[in-house]
């Protein structure tokens, strides 16, 4: 009999260090790789990122390399964003669609050098990429196993990298990338992440992965650096307002039932669609949707009480108008937050029934869904999504709100 720890699951280049740090032995499958769900305490790992530095192994992330004279033209044809505006040494978040304008995946494009790009994605789609490359002089390689990667996130992450000797790292701007010599080779560092906090992602050859981990944790030992698992990362990205493929939407290629896939507009990602480009996958369908309207709206929920909202239905009266896709307790704001997809007409309207009033406000990047309780005494209410607080004043009519730009949640009693 094969021991349970010798299964066919793949191991990342950082696996030995993750195994040594994982005290509670909670693991999950990420694209065939064994990765920790949590190392010790989920909330401690969450606060490591918000207060100090947390480290997450992102090596299983799918990574494709595009090189050749037509690499840029090919990618510009593929994705919705105009990557001609992404200079060498820059990174951009984008999505790509099928011919019907439905999102196949989202990810980041790294412009490494002239005619040299890396695409990091959720889903494996090498066959589709190769078919789409017909007529372009471009070479596409799956380099997932050839590149080890870590997300180093939190307010002290920059200081830790400086302790490692990466001088000038403080000058790296958001969505920028740079390289430093490391153990006779080099490490690439990008100022990117999935937590909404100051942070970086490092990219290094697998042979140097354990050495980098050891030096990173040695440099950060006085700054409370700690590894974090998938549960803490999910809390962080939900709080920050980042969607997750396979959770908040079904990639078009994986969708089985008609109508289950979503467009960029239906995911609140319309800002990623550049109609200035004459041709890209799904352009005709997206132009039509922009003119005629979307089927769904993607909203950010502030959930009262302690009840979990995962997979809950959202009702207007007796009619189900949407579903929750992601939900998490937000320790910073001391509230439950969630994402949901609702029918488009409910994305900007006020819903009323005999027992509660539900207000749906659209502020552009995020839609915020809030609840009111009826009764002789109305409870205080606050809503926060890390960057903004929404304050409801008692002197205002109930369908009015004041938007206040501040980081901390504000509590207003009625």
Buried (B, 14 or more C-beta within 10 A) or exposed (E): EEEEEEEEBBEBBBBEBBBEBBEEEBBEEBBEBBBBBBBBBBBBBBBBBBBBBBBBBBBBBBBBBBBBEBBBBBBBBBBBBBBEEBEEBBBBBBBBBBEBBBBBBBBBBBBBEEBBBBBBBBBBBEEBBEEBBEEBEBEBEBEBBEBBBBBBBBBBBBBBBBBBEBEEBEEBEEBBBBEBEBEEEBBBBBBBBBBBBBBBBBBBBBEBBBEBBEBBBEBBEEBBBBBBBBBBBBBBBBBBBBBBBEBBBBBBBBBEEEEEBBBBBBBBBBEBBBEEBEEBBBBEBBEEBBEEEBBBBBBBBBBBEEEBBEEBEBEBEEEEBBEBBBBBBBBBBEBBBBBBBBBBEBBEEEBBEEEEBBBBBBEEEBBBBBBBEEEEEBEEBBBBBBEBBBBBEEEEEEEEBEEEEEEEBBEEEE
